Amino acid sequence: MAAEAQLASLESRVQPHFLFNTLNSIASLIPDNPDGAERIGCEHVVEPTLADLERQLDPRRFVRIHRATIVNTAFIQELDAWVDGGVLVRLKDEAKSELGVARDRVRELKDRLGI
């Protein structure tokens, strides 16, 4: 129960790119510099897949939009039509970041957003 509460608390604070960037930074140190990974607190490195992470996140709040991208739906500003039936997600961040949605994931994203 405490783990679920911690996860819920973390989910509410995660910006769309924060978690990905953090995991990517750690992962980038591992192949070239395992000692560097230990210095940042990763004594026992486990490389979870994005699918593993997706299973741990609340599916009402997070949706996978690409094989390499999971987005917090609370940070989606708008959807725009894109090439070949794809969709572009524009985020609510200051930079108005844009993320491409894989064509095979468009329907699920629209369903989750109630569109």
Secondary structure, 3 states (H helix, E strand, C coil): CHHHHHHHHHHHHCCCCHHHHHHHHHHHHHHHCHHHHHHCCCCCCCCCCHHHHHHHCCCCCEEEEECCEEEEHHHEEEEEECHHHCEEEEECCCCCCEEEECHHHHHHHHHHHCC
